[in-house]
Amino acid sequence: MNGLMDMRKGGGKCFWQEIEGKINRFRDSVPANRPEKILSGYQVRRAVEKAGRNAACPCGSGKKYKRCCMVEDQKKLARSSHVAGKTLEDLDQERELHLSIETLGAMKLHHVMRMDPSKIPKEKAELVIMRLWQN
């Protein structure tokens, strides 16, 4: 956040008033609950390790996979994301760590507004500011 404050000191007053106005307008429009997502626009990666039904469970319990973790893993697989080993819910909780130009461009503005500025990598901060400025 200090980098943003330093930029604010050097920026024009009208520019920063407009940015702050946009932030305040959209902050109230952030939905309380995440809407259901439909997978499209990216390659889906497995959220869990692949295991055969009759193989030993990867958790190390010694049971067969189908009798141990298969039901839970099937639920996670239904919510797989474009990042291997992560579900859509995992990405929602740490979206700042997986930013790219493509994902930032595809994000709805209220998702960008909900990001924690302290978790955004410094090399991606300018992209986030430009994304806010676009709307």
MIGU-581332 format. One record per residue: residue in three letters; residue number from 0; x, y, z of N, C-alpha, C, CB in turn. Coordinates in pm, 1 decimal. Each point is the difference from the previous one (the first is absolute). Glycine has a CB too. Example, Ala and Ser with C-alpha at 12.3 -4.5 7.8 and 13.67 -1.06 7.14 Angstrom:
<rs>
+------+------+----------+----------+----------+----------+----------+----------+----------+----------+----------+----------+----------+----------+
! resn ! resi !       nx !       ny !       nz !      cax !      cay !      caz !       cx !       cy !       cz !      cbx !      cby !      cbz !
+------+------+----------+----------+----------+----------+----------+----------+----------+----------+----------+----------+----------+----------+
!  Ala !    0 !   1319.0 !   -569.0 !    780.0 !    -89.0 !    119.0 !      0.0 !     90.0 !    120.0 !      0.0 !   -189.2 !   -117.3 !    124.6 !
!  Ser !    1 !    154.2 !    222.3 !   -196.6 !     82.0 !    119.0 !      6.0 !    -77.0 !    109.0 !     73.0 !    118.4 !    -62.8 !   -214.5 !
+------+------+----------+----------+----------+----------+----------+----------+----------+----------+----------+----------+----------+----------+
</rs>
This chain:
<rs>
+------+------+----------+----------+----------+----------+----------+----------+----------+----------+----------+----------+----------+----------+
! resn ! resi !       nx !       ny !       nz !      cax !      cay !      caz !       cx !       cy !       cz !      cbx !      cby !      cbz !
+------+------+----------+----------+----------+----------+----------+----------+----------+----------+----------+----------+----------+----------+
!  Met !    0 !     82.7 !   -118.8 !      0.0 !    -82.7 !    118.8 !      0.0 !     87.1 !    125.1 !      0.0 !   -181.2 !   -125.3 !    120.5 !
!  Asn !    1 !    303.1 !    119.8 !    -63.1 !     87.0 !    116.3 !      1.5 !     37.1 !     44.3 !   -140.0 !     87.5 !    -73.4 !    219.3 !
!  Gly !    2 !    -67.8 !    -24.7 !   -310.8 !     32.3 !     35.2 !   -137.8 !   -112.0 !     80.2 !    -63.6 !    139.5 !   -205.5 !    -18.4 !
!  Leu !    3 !   -263.9 !    166.8 !     48.4 !   -115.1 !     71.1 !    -52.6 !     -8.2 !    139.9 !     58.7 !   -120.0 !   -217.2 !    -29.9 !
!  Met !    4 !    151.4 !    229.8 !    159.0 !     -2.4 !    132.3 !     63.5 !    110.3 !     89.0 !    -56.9 !    -94.5 !   -102.0 !    210.0 !
!  Asp !    5 !    213.6 !     43.8 !   -238.5 !    107.6 !     78.6 !    -60.0 !    -41.2 !     49.2 !   -138.0 !    170.5 !   -132.1 !    128.8 !
!  Met !    6 !   -237.7 !     44.9 !   -205.2 !    -44.5 !     39.7 !   -132.9 !   -105.6 !    109.4 !     11.7 !     49.9 !   -230.9 !    -89.6 !
!  Arg !    7 !   -131.2 !    222.6 !    194.1 !   -106.1 !     98.7 !     19.6 !     59.0 !    138.7 !     20.8 !   -147.4 !   -177.1 !     98.7 !
!  Lys !    8 !    257.0 !    184.6 !    -23.7 !     61.9 !    129.8 !     26.0 !     48.9 !     65.0 !   -129.1 !     67.5 !    -80.5 !    227.3 !
!  Gly !    9 !    -19.3 !     -3.6 !   -320.6 !     52.8 !     53.7 !   -124.8 !   -106.7 !     20.1 !   -106.5 !    213.2 !   -110.7 !     53.7 !
!  Gly !   10 !   -330.1 !     44.5 !    -40.7 !   -104.4 !      7.3 !   -101.1 !    -82.1 !    126.1 !     13.0 !     -7.5 !   -246.4 !     -4.4 !
!  Gly !   11 !    -68.4 !    275.6 !   -101.1 !    -87.7 !    115.3 !      2.6 !   -119.2 !    -22.5 !     90.4 !     72.8 !     55.8 !   -229.4 !
!  Lys !   12 !   -123.6 !     52.5 !    287.5 !   -111.2 !     -9.8 !     95.0 !   -125.5 !    -55.1 !    -68.2 !     95.7 !    193.0 !    130.6 !
!  Cys !   13 !   -125.0 !   -150.1 !   -251.0 !   -119.3 !    -45.9 !    -71.2 !      8.3 !   -149.3 !    -28.4 !    -26.2 !    227.1 !   -102.7 !
!  Phe !   14 !    143.9 !   -274.5 !     63.3 !     20.2 !   -142.2 !    -28.1 !    -34.2 !    -82.7 !    123.1 !    179.8 !     55.5 !   -167.6 !
!  Trp !   15 !   -126.0 !    -17.5 !    282.8 !    -21.3 !    -78.2 !    122.0 !   -141.3 !     14.0 !     53.5 !    240.0 !     27.8 !     52.9 !
!  Gln !   16 !   -302.5 !     87.5 !    -71.8 !   -139.5 !     13.9 !     40.6 !    -88.4 !    -92.1 !    -82.8 !     41.9 !    238.1 !     68.7 !
!  Glu !   17 !    -10.9 !   -249.7 !   -196.2 !    -78.3 !    -88.1 !    -87.0 !     18.9 !   -146.4 !     39.8 !     21.0 !    166.9 !   -187.2 !
!  Ile !   18 !    103.7 !   -207.5 !    215.5 !     27.4 !   -138.0 !     43.7 !    -72.4 !    -28.6 !    131.0 !    225.3 !      4.9 !   -114.3 !
!  Glu !   19 !   -214.7 !     85.3 !    210.5 !    -65.7 !    -20.9 !    129.0 !   -152.0 !     -4.3 !    -15.5 !    191.7 !    115.0 !    114.0 !
!  Gly !   20 !   -244.7 !    -32.6 !   -203.1 !   -144.3 !     -2.4 !    -25.8 !    -44.3 !   -133.9 !    -55.6 !      5.6 !    245.0 !    -40.9 !
!  Lys !   21 !     73.5 !   -299.0 !    -54.0 !    -33.0 !   -130.5 !    -56.9 !      7.9 !   -108.7 !    105.2 !     85.1 !     75.7 !   -221.4 !
!  Ile !   22 !     17.2 !    -70.4 !    302.7 !     15.6 !   -100.7 !    105.9 !   -118.6 !      5.3 !     94.9 !    250.5 !     16.4 !    -16.9 !
!  Asn !   23 !   -290.3 !    101.7 !     58.1 !   -112.5 !     13.0 !     93.4 !   -131.5 !    -45.0 !    -62.2 !    118.8 !    189.0 !    109.4 !
!  Arg !   24 !   -141.2 !   -159.1 !   -238.2 !   -123.8 !    -40.7 !    -66.7 !     -9.8 !   -150.9 !    -10.4 !      1.0 !    213.0 !   -128.4 !
!  Phe !   25 !    109.2 !   -277.5 !     92.9 !     -4.6 !   -143.6 !    -22.2 !     16.0 !    -81.6 !    127.1 !     89.6 !     42.9 !   -224.1 !
!  Arg !   26 !    -34.2 !     12.7 !    327.8 !     16.2 !    -73.2 !    126.1 !   -136.2 !    -42.6 !     54.0 !    210.7 !    129.3 !     50.5 !
!  Asp !   27 !   -311.7 !    -43.2 !    -64.2 !   -133.9 !    -33.1 !     48.6 !    -69.8 !   -103.0 !    -88.0 !    -14.7 !    228.4 !     96.4 !
!  Ser !   28 !     61.0 !   -243.3 !   -221.2 !    -66.3 !    -93.9 !    -90.8 !     57.8 !   -141.0 !      7.8 !    -47.7 !    191.4 !   -149.8 !
!  Val !   29 !    145.5 !   -214.6 !    237.6 !     59.6 !   -133.1 !     12.9 !   -102.2 !    -93.1 !     64.4 !    234.2 !     97.8 !     19.8 !
!  Pro !   30 !   -270.0 !   -207.4 !    -89.4 !    -99.6 !    -90.2 !     58.4 !     54.1 !    -70.7 !    123.7 !    -98.9 !    -32.5 !   -226.8 !
!  Ala !   31 !     11.3 !      5.4 !    321.6 !     40.5 !    -67.0 !    123.7 !     35.0 !   -145.9 !    -26.0 !   -146.2 !    155.3 !    131.0 !
!  Asn !   32 !     72.1 !   -221.2 !   -218.4 !     24.7 !   -140.0 !    -31.8 !     53.1 !    -11.9 !   -141.9 !   -181.3 !    -71.7 !    158.8 !
!  Arg !   33 !    275.2 !    -20.4 !   -177.3 !     57.1 !    -21.9 !   -131.8 !   -102.0 !    -69.4 !    -88.0 !    231.7 !    -13.1 !     96.8 !
!  Pro !   34 !   -262.0 !     67.6 !   -216.3 !    -95.3 !    -66.3 !    -88.9 !     58.5 !   -130.9 !    -54.0 !    -97.3 !    224.3 !    -62.6 !
!  Glu !   35 !     10.2 !   -315.3 !     23.6 !     44.6 !   -128.1 !    -56.2 !     77.2 !     27.3 !   -128.8 !   -198.7 !   -123.1 !    101.8 !
!  Lys !   36 !    314.2 !     57.5 !   -116.6 !     82.6 !     20.8 !   -117.7 !    -20.3 !   -112.6 !    -99.2 !    167.5 !    123.7 !    137.6 !
!  Ile !   37 !   -162.7 !    -89.3 !   -263.9 !     -4.0 !    -99.1 !   -106.0 !    139.6 !     -3.3 !    -60.3 !   -250.0 !     36.3 !    -47.9 !
!  Leu !   38 !    307.9 !   -155.2 !     40.0 !    135.1 !    -13.5 !    -52.2 !      0.7 !     27.1 !   -149.2 !     55.7 !   -166.8 !    178.9 !
!  Ser !   39 !     19.9 !    266.1 !   -220.5 !     18.3 !     27.7 !   -141.0 !    116.7 !     94.9 !    -16.2 !   -244.8 !    -36.2 !    -46.4 !
!  Gly !   40 !    308.6 !     28.9 !    -68.2 !    105.1 !     95.2 !    -31.2 !    139.0 !    -38.8 !     45.7 !   -172.7 !    167.0 !     12.7 !
!  Tyr !   41 !    189.3 !   -282.5 !     47.9 !    132.9 !    -43.8 !     40.2 !      4.1 !   -151.4 !     13.3 !     37.2 !    217.9 !    118.5 !
!  Gln !   42 !     83.5 !   -270.2 !   -123.2 !     18.0 !   -143.2 !     15.0 !    -12.2 !    -36.4 !    147.9 !    149.2 !     -8.6 !   -205.3 !
!  Val !   43 !   -227.1 !    -93.9 !    233.0 !    -21.8 !    -41.3 !    137.8 !    110.0 !    -97.0 !     41.4 !   -249.8 !     32.5 !    -24.3 !
!  Arg !   44 !    307.8 !     -9.9 !    140.4 !    101.6 !    -88.1 !     57.8 !    -62.0 !    -75.6 !    116.5 !    187.7 !    156.3 !    -70.0 !
!  Arg !   45 !   -135.6 !   -273.3 !     97.0 !    -52.9 !    -81.2 !    110.1 !     28.5 !     67.5 !    133.6 !     32.6 !   -209.7 !   -136.0 !
!  Ala !   46 !   -133.9 !    214.7 !    220.2 !     16.2 !     58.0 !    133.3 !     54.7 !   -102.7 !     98.8 !   -188.1 !    158.0 !    -48.4 !
!  Val !   47 !    182.4 !   -286.0 !     10.9 !     49.8 !   -106.5 !     87.3 !     83.3 !    -98.2 !    -82.1 !   -201.1 !     24.4 !    152.8 !
!  Glu !   48 !    285.5 !    -98.2 !    -84.4 !     84.0 !   -100.4 !    -63.9 !    -86.4 !   -112.6 !    -55.2 !    190.5 !     57.2 !    154.5 !
!  Lys !   49 !   -155.7 !   -108.5 !   -272.5 !    -76.7 !   -108.1 !    -59.9 !     35.0 !   -131.1 !     69.6 !     -7.9 !    121.7 !   -221.8 !
!  Ala !   50 !    -94.3 !   -199.6 !    255.9 !     21.5 !   -129.0 !     66.2 !   -104.1 !    -98.5 !    -51.2 !     96.1 !    112.3 !    207.0 !
!  Gly !   51 !    -56.3 !   -236.7 !   -219.7 !    -92.6 !   -105.1 !    -41.3 !    -93.6 !    -36.4 !    114.6 !    170.6 !    -87.9 !   -162.3 !
!  Arg !   52 !   -290.4 !     44.7 !    129.2 !    -99.2 !    -32.7 !    102.8 !     50.6 !   -104.4 !     99.2 !   -178.0 !     54.6 !   -164.4 !
!  Asn !   53 !    245.3 !   -156.0 !    114.5 !     43.1 !   -110.0 !     86.2 !    143.7 !     14.8 !     49.8 !   -157.5 !   -144.9 !   -123.5 !
!  Ala !   54 !    220.9 !    255.3 !     88.9 !    137.1 !     25.1 !     47.3 !     -4.4 !     46.7 !    145.9 !     76.1 !     60.0 !   -235.8 !
!  Ala !   55 !     40.3 !    -67.4 !    300.5 !      8.9 !     52.5 !    137.0 !    -24.3 !    150.8 !     -3.6 !    164.0 !   -183.3 !     68.2 !
!  Cys !   56 !   -230.8 !    233.0 !     33.2 !    -34.2 !    142.1 !      4.4 !    127.0 !     84.6 !     14.0 !   -224.5 !    -55.6 !    103.1 !
!  Pro !   57 !    235.7 !    164.4 !   -180.0 !    117.4 !     87.1 !      8.6 !     17.2 !     68.1 !    136.0 !    -25.2 !     36.7 !   -242.6 !
!  Cys !   58 !    -79.7 !    -36.1 !    324.9 !     10.6 !     66.1 !    130.3 !     85.4 !    -80.9 !     98.4 !   -224.9 !    103.5 !    -39.7 !
!  Gly !   59 !    249.4 !   -231.9 !      6.3 !     86.1 !    -81.5 !     85.1 !    -73.8 !    -78.3 !    107.4 !    174.7 !    164.7 !    -42.7 !
!  Ser !   60 !   -306.3 !   -171.7 !     32.7 !    -77.3 !    -70.7 !    102.7 !     12.7 !   -151.7 !     -9.7 !   -158.3 !    190.4 !     -0.3 !
!  Gly !   61 !    198.6 !   -240.3 !   -117.5 !      8.4 !   -144.2 !    -20.8 !   -127.7 !    -58.5 !    -56.6 !    161.0 !    -10.1 !    185.6 !
!  Lys !   62 !   -268.1 !     88.0 !   -190.7 !   -126.5 !    -46.2 !    -55.8 !      2.9 !     13.6 !   -151.9 !   -121.7 !     65.8 !    211.5 !
!  Lys !   63 !     27.2 !   -131.2 !   -277.4 !    -16.6 !     20.0 !   -143.3 !    -53.2 !    142.2 !    -21.5 !    -43.6 !   -250.1 !    -40.7 !
!  Tyr !   64 !     85.1 !    308.0 !    -69.8 !    -39.8 !    137.3 !    -33.0 !   -152.0 !     14.3 !     -2.4 !    210.7 !     27.3 !   -133.3 !
!  Lys !   65 !   -281.6 !   -125.8 !     72.8 !   -146.0 !     11.7 !    -12.3 !    -71.3 !     -2.5 !    134.3 !     18.0 !   -108.9 !   -220.8 !
!  Arg !   66 !     46.2 !     54.8 !    323.7 !    -60.3 !     -7.0 !    133.0 !     47.7 !    113.1 !     92.1 !    -16.4 !   -247.5 !    -28.5 !
!  Cys !   67 !    107.8 !    327.5 !    -20.8 !     59.3 !    102.7 !     87.0 !    -32.0 !    141.7 !    -50.3 !    184.8 !   -161.2 !     58.8 !
!  Cys !   68 !   -110.0 !    209.7 !   -153.9 !     -7.1 !    142.0 !    -40.0 !    -66.8 !     25.5 !   -134.9 !    204.7 !     31.5 !    130.9 !
!  Met !   69 !   -252.4 !   -133.0 !   -197.9 !    -50.7 !     17.5 !   -135.8 !   -118.7 !     97.0 !     -6.4 !     78.0 !   -231.5 !    -50.8 !
!  Val !   70 !   -171.3 !    223.3 !    142.2 !   -119.1 !     86.4 !     -3.3 !     40.9 !    147.0 !     15.4 !   -141.3 !   -187.3 !     97.1 !
!  Glu !   71 !    229.5 !    215.2 !     -1.4 !     47.3 !    138.2 !     19.0 !     73.4 !     50.4 !   -123.6 !     19.0 !    -41.3 !    246.5 !
!  Asp !   72 !     66.3 !    -43.8 !   -304.6 !     77.1 !     39.5 !   -117.7 !    -89.9 !     24.9 !   -120.5 !    193.0 !   -131.7 !     86.8 !
!  Gln !   73 !   -301.5 !     56.5 !    -99.9 !    -93.3 !     22.0 !   -110.4 !    -63.7 !    138.6 !     10.9 !    -45.4 !   -248.0 !    -12.4 !
!  Lys !   74 !     15.4 !    290.1 !    133.6 !    -55.0 !    134.5 !     20.9 !    102.0 !    106.8 !    -39.5 !   -144.4 !    -87.8 !    186.9 !
!  Lys !   75 !    271.1 !     65.7 !   -148.5 !    105.2 !     96.4 !    -35.4 !     22.1 !      3.0 !   -150.9 !    109.9 !    -37.9 !    223.0 !
!  Leu !   76 !   -114.4 !    -78.0 !   -286.9 !     19.7 !     -5.4 !   -145.4 !   -107.2 !     78.8 !    -74.2 !    107.2 !   -223.8 !     26.1 !
!  Ala !   77 !   -228.6 !    222.8 !     26.1 !   -107.7 !     75.3 !    -63.7 !     26.0 !    150.0 !      6.3 !   -159.8 !   -182.6 !     59.8 !
!  Arg !   78 !    244.4 !    228.3 !     31.7 !     31.1 !    142.2 !     16.5 !    144.2 !     31.9 !    -39.5 !   -168.7 !     10.6 !    183.8 !
!  Ser !   79 !    228.5 !    -92.9 !   -273.5 !    138.4 !     21.8 !    -43.0 !     15.3 !    133.5 !    -71.6 !     30.6 !   -247.3 !    -19.9 !
!  Ser !   80 !     90.5 !    300.6 !     22.6 !     28.7 !    129.9 !    -62.0 !    110.4 !    -14.9 !   -103.6 !    -69.8 !    119.4 !    210.4 !
!  His !   81 !    118.6 !     -7.8 !   -262.0 !    108.8 !     -1.6 !    -97.3 !    136.7 !    -16.2 !     66.3 !   -139.0 !    143.6 !   -148.6 !
!  Val !   82 !    145.2 !   -140.4 !    281.0 !    125.2 !    -18.2 !     73.7 !     -0.1 !   -140.6 !     59.3 !     17.3 !    249.5 !     53.0 !
!  Ala !   83 !     83.6 !   -328.4 !    -85.9 !      6.1 !   -138.2 !     46.9 !      0.6 !     -5.2 !    152.5 !    124.0 !    -65.1 !   -208.5 !
!  Gly !   84 !   -205.6 !    -22.7 !    264.2 !     -5.4 !    -18.4 !    144.2 !    -86.7 !    100.2 !     73.4 !    222.7 !    -94.1 !    -18.7 !
!  Lys !   85 !   -291.0 !    182.3 !    -54.0 !    -83.0 !    103.4 !     62.7 !   -142.8 !     -9.6 !    -50.3 !    199.6 !    150.0 !     22.5 !
!  Thr !   86 !   -294.5 !   -136.5 !     69.7 !   -140.7 !      8.7 !    -38.6 !    -34.5 !    146.5 !    -23.8 !    -58.5 !   -209.0 !    132.9 !
!  Leu !   87 !    -59.7 !    233.5 !   -186.0 !    -42.5 !    138.5 !    -21.6 !     -8.2 !     75.9 !    131.8 !   -127.4 !    -71.9 !   -203.1 !
!  Glu !   88 !     86.0 !      3.6 !    309.1 !     -7.2 !     64.6 !    131.2 !    139.3 !     38.2 !     50.5 !   -208.7 !   -130.7 !     50.8 !
!  Asp !   89 !    307.8 !     41.4 !    -73.3 !    137.7 !     31.0 !     39.8 !     49.1 !    125.0 !    -71.6 !     44.6 !   -244.0 !     41.5 !
!  Leu !   90 !    -74.4 !    252.8 !   -171.0 !     43.4 !    117.0 !    -77.3 !    -69.8 !    127.4 !     47.5 !     42.5 !   -149.2 !   -197.0 !
!  Asp !   91 !   -169.2 !    138.2 !    234.3 !    -70.4 !    117.4 !     51.2 !     67.5 !     54.7 !    125.1 !   -213.2 !    -89.0 !    -95.1 !
!  Gln !   92 !    264.8 !      0.2 !    178.2 !     62.7 !     41.2 !    124.5 !    139.3 !     58.6 !    -22.0 !   -131.2 !   -175.8 !    116.6 !
!  Glu !   93 !    197.5 !    137.5 !   -224.8 !    136.4 !     48.8 !    -24.1 !     19.1 !     46.3 !   -144.2 !     82.7 !   -155.5 !    177.1 !
!  Arg !   94 !   -182.3 !    227.8 !   -228.8 !      5.2 !     41.9 !   -140.3 !    117.4 !     93.1 !    -29.1 !   -246.9 !    -24.5 !     -8.9 !
!  Glu !   95 !    295.1 !     94.9 !    110.2 !    112.5 !     93.1 !    -21.1 !    126.4 !    -74.7 !    -41.6 !    -99.2 !    156.3 !    169.7 !
!  Leu !   96 !    116.8 !   -278.3 !   -124.2 !    122.8 !    -75.5 !    -28.2 !      2.4 !    -58.7 !   -139.6 !     14.4 !    -52.0 !    240.0 !
!  His !   97 !   -128.5 !     42.5 !   -306.8 !     -8.6 !    -65.5 !   -130.4 !    -41.2 !     97.5 !   -109.4 !    -57.3 !   -213.2 !    115.0 !
!  Leu !   98 !     92.9 !    338.7 !   -101.4 !    -37.1 !    100.9 !    -99.7 !     83.2 !    -13.6 !   -126.6 !    -67.0 !    153.9 !    184.4 !
!  Ser !   99 !      1.4 !   -135.2 !   -296.2 !     68.4 !     13.6 !   -128.1 !    -78.3 !    105.2 !    -78.4 !     87.3 !   -244.0 !      0.0 !
!  Ile !  100 !    -33.7 !    287.0 !   -110.2 !    -69.2 !     99.3 !    -81.7 !   -135.5 !    -54.9 !    -43.9 !    221.1 !     94.1 !    -79.2 !
!  Glu !  101 !   -223.1 !   -222.6 !     40.8 !   -123.6 !    -61.6 !    -47.0 !   -103.7 !    -11.4 !    111.7 !    132.8 !   -126.3 !   -169.8 !
!  Thr !  102 !    -89.9 !     77.5 !    287.3 !    -96.4 !    -17.4 !    108.8 !    -49.6 !    134.8 !     50.7 !    112.3 !   -214.6 !     64.5 !
!  Leu !  103 !    -25.4 !    313.0 !    -59.9 !    -39.9 !    132.4 !     46.0 !    -97.6 !     64.0 !    -97.5 !    220.0 !     25.4 !    115.8 !
!  Gly !  104 !   -196.2 !    -43.7 !   -244.9 !    -90.8 !     54.2 !   -100.7 !   -136.4 !    -66.3 !      2.3 !    196.7 !     51.7 !   -139.0 !
!  Ala !  105 !   -200.5 !   -179.8 !    175.4 !   -126.0 !    -74.5 !      2.7 !    -77.1 !     19.1 !    130.7 !    104.3 !   -166.3 !   -152.3 !
!  Met !  106 !    -37.8 !    218.9 !    255.7 !    -64.9 !     16.5 !    129.8 !   -104.2 !    111.4 !     -4.8 !    208.5 !    -81.8 !    113.2 !
!  Lys !  107 !   -317.7 !     59.1 !    -44.9 !    -98.9 !    106.5 !     15.6 !     56.0 !    102.3 !     97.7 !   -193.8 !   -158.5 !    -47.9 !
!  Leu !  108 !    149.7 !    280.2 !     32.2 !     56.5 !    109.4 !     78.8 !    -17.8 !    -22.1 !    150.0 !    -46.2 !    153.7 !   -190.4 !
!  His !  109 !    -66.6 !   -211.1 !    232.5 !    -19.3 !    -19.7 !    143.0 !     98.4 !   -102.8 !     56.0 !   -241.7 !     58.9 !    -28.0 !
!  His !  110 !    290.4 !   -151.9 !    -55.0 !    102.6 !    -93.9 !     46.1 !    134.2 !     71.7 !     16.0 !   -120.4 !   -190.4 !   -114.7 !
!  Val !  111 !    148.7 !    281.9 !     23.2 !    124.0 !     78.4 !      9.7 !     -3.9 !     85.8 !    125.9 !     23.8 !      3.6 !   -252.3 !
!  Met !  112 !   -141.2 !     52.2 !    281.9 !    -14.2 !     86.9 !    116.9 !     17.7 !    -76.1 !    131.8 !   -153.9 !    143.7 !   -134.0 !
!  Arg !  113 !    120.9 !   -274.3 !    134.5 !      9.6 !    -78.7 !    122.4 !    141.7 !    -50.5 !     27.3 !   -236.3 !    -66.4 !    -34.6 !
!  Met !  114 !    329.3 !     88.7 !    -56.3 !    136.9 !    -46.6 !     21.8 !     67.4 !     79.9 !    110.6 !     14.1 !    -70.1 !   -240.0 !
!  Asp !  115 !     73.1 !      2.6 !    312.9 !     75.8 !     63.2 !    107.7 !    125.5 !     63.3 !    -61.2 !    -88.1 !   -167.6 !    173.8 !
!  Pro !  116 !     99.9 !    301.6 !   -172.5 !    115.1 !     65.6 !    -62.5 !    134.7 !    -45.0 !     56.8 !   -147.5 !    193.9 !    -41.3 !
!  Ser !  117 !    150.9 !   -233.1 !    167.4 !    127.4 !    -41.9 !     59.2 !     46.3 !   -134.8 !    -52.5 !    -58.2 !    129.0 !    203.3 !
!  Lys !  118 !    -30.9 !   -209.0 !   -264.3 !     36.7 !   -131.6 !    -52.5 !     32.7 !      2.3 !   -148.8 !   -144.4 !   -100.0 !    173.9 !
!  Ile !  119 !    118.5 !    212.5 !   -240.5 !     25.5 !      9.2 !   -143.8 !    150.6 !     12.5 !    -22.2 !   -226.7 !    108.8 !    -41.3 !
!  Pro !  120 !    286.1 !   -197.5 !    -41.4 !    143.2 !     11.5 !    -29.5 !     30.8 !    137.0 !    -60.4 !     14.5 !   -249.7 !    -35.9 !
!  Lys !  121 !     99.3 !    307.2 !     74.1 !     34.0 !    135.4 !    -44.6 !      1.8 !     13.3 !   -150.8 !    132.1 !     27.0 !    205.6 !
!  Glu !  122 !    -88.0 !   -133.3 !   -275.6 !      7.3 !      8.9 !   -146.0 !   -138.8 !     -1.3 !    -64.8 !    222.3 !   -113.8 !      9.8 !
!  Lys !  123 !   -325.9 !     75.2 !     64.7 !   -136.9 !     -3.7 !    -52.8 !    -83.5 !    120.1 !     44.0 !     14.9 !   -247.8 !     -0.2 !
!  Ala !  124 !     35.8 !    329.3 !     91.1 !    -77.6 !    111.9 !     54.5 !    -42.8 !     98.0 !   -108.6 !    123.8 !    -24.7 !    214.8 !
!  Glu !  125 !    -36.0 !     52.8 !   -309.4 !    -33.5 !     93.7 !   -107.1 !   -113.9 !    -54.6 !    -86.1 !    237.5 !     83.1 !     -1.0 !
!  Leu !  126 !   -237.0 !   -215.2 !    -23.6 !   -108.1 !    -61.0 !    -77.1 !   -134.6 !     16.7 !     70.9 !    163.6 !   -165.5 !    -94.6 !
!  Val !  127 !   -162.7 !    150.7 !    226.1 !   -123.5 !     13.2 !     77.7 !    -50.5 !    144.0 !     -7.4 !     73.5 !   -186.2 !    155.2 !
!  Ile !  128 !     15.8 !    282.1 !   -142.8 !    -39.6 !    141.2 !     -8.2 !    -57.2 !     30.6 !   -137.9 !    177.6 !     62.1 !    167.7 !
!  Met !  129 !   -113.7 !   -113.5 !   -272.7 !    -50.4 !     23.2 !   -135.5 !   -137.5 !    -65.0 !    -18.6 !    237.0 !     10.2 !    -86.0 !
!  Arg !  130 !   -257.0 !   -127.3 !    145.2 !   -129.7 !    -67.9 !     -9.3 !   -108.8 !     83.3 !     69.1 !    116.9 !   -224.9 !     -5.7 !
!  Leu !  131 !    -84.0 !    282.9 !    118.9 !    -95.5 !     87.1 !     68.9 !    -29.9 !    124.5 !    -82.1 !     83.4 !    -84.7 !    219.8 !
!  Trp !  132 !     17.6 !    136.0 !   -285.6 !    -13.9 !    123.7 !    -77.2 !    -85.2 !    -23.0 !   -125.5 !    224.1 !     77.4 !     86.3 !
!  Gln !  133 !   -224.9 !   -200.6 !   -140.0 !    -75.3 !    -30.3 !   -122.5 !   -149.9 !     20.4 !     18.0 !    176.8 !   -163.5 !    -62.0 !
!  Asn !  134 !   -226.3 !    142.9 !    181.0 !   -146.0 !      7.1 !     18.3 !    -39.2 !    132.3 !     53.0 !    -10.5 !   -240.6 !     39.6 !
+------+------+----------+----------+----------+----------+----------+----------+----------+----------+----------+----------+----------+----------+
</rs>
